[in-house]
Amino acid sequence: MSGIAKTPQPPYYAVLFTSQRTEVDKGYVKMAEKMVELASQQEGFLGLESACENEKEITISYWESLNAIKEWKENSAHKIAQERGKSDWYNKFALRVCKVERDNFFEM
């Protein structure tokens, strides 16, 4: 997915995942594509934005509720990806959950 996610009127939630990747792919790109596909089918998913520079990456996913985020965290395929991330793909990462109370968009 690319571009800016089209989200509904606030409030909604954002999960910010920032990471520093290892230099070896080890199936990362394929798994990342699979996770985007699965997340987009998850109830409560609103959209996703991602940017990458060298081994640094930030992905922001948008969700209707904290419960939807919890259910995505517990998704069995996502749990496998989480473990692979810790063992193979990330030197370090941070995950932050935020409530979006106001947003503003501009488009030419």
N, C-alpha and C positions, 0 to 999 in steps of 0.2 A: 504494500500500500504506500502511496506517496501523496504528498500534498497536505492540506489541512483538513482534519476530520470535521465533518458536519455534525455538530452536537445540538441537542435540544436546549430549550431554555433552562437555566440553572434552577434549582441545585442539581448537581450530579457529581460524580467522583472521578478523580484522575489517579492513576497509578503510574508513578515515575520510576522507571528502571534505568539506572545509569550503570555502565559497566566498562571495565577495561579487559579486553579479550586477550587470550593467549595468541601466539603467532600461528598456531596450527588449526586448520579448519575442523578436521575430524568429524565431518557431517553436520557442522553448525548451520550452514546456510540451508540445507535441506530441512533440518529440524525447525529452524526459525520460520520457514515458509509454512510448515505443517502447523506450528503453533498459531500463526496468524489466521490460518484457515479454520482451525478448531475454535479459537477465541471468537471469531466472527459468527460462529454458529451458537455460541453460548448465550443463554438467556440473560438479558441485561447488558450485553455488550453494545456500546454506542459508536466506537471508532478507535482509530489508532494512528499515531504519528511516530516516525522514527528517523533518526539521522545518525550518520556514522562518519568518523574521520579517523583514519588509520585503525588502531585497535580500540578506540574510544567510541562508545555508542550510547545513545539515549533513546528510549522508547517510552512513549506515553500512551497508555490505553485509557479509554473513557468508559465509565460504567454507570448504570442507573442507580445502584445501591451498594452498600457495604456487603450485603448478603450475596449479590452477584459476584463481587470480587472474591469473597470467601469460597463460593462454589467453583470459580475458575481456579483458585489456588489448590483446591482439592481434586480437580480433574485428574484422572489417573495418567493420561498421556502427558499432561503438563507436569505432574510430579516426576515422571521419568526425565523429562527435559530439565527440570530443576536440578536433579541429581547429576545429570551429565554436565550441566553448566558448572557445578562445583568441582567435578572431577577432571573435566577436559577443556572447557571453553573460556572460563573467566579467571583472571588473576585476582580480581576483586569486583564487587558490585555493591550497589545500594538500592534499596526499594523504599519508596515513600508513597503513602496514600494521603490524598488531599481532597477536601470537599471544595468543589467549585461553586462559589456563591454569586459570581458575576463574570461575564465574559463580554468580549467586544470583537467584532470582526471587520476587516476592511478588504475589499477586493476591487481592482480596477476593471 
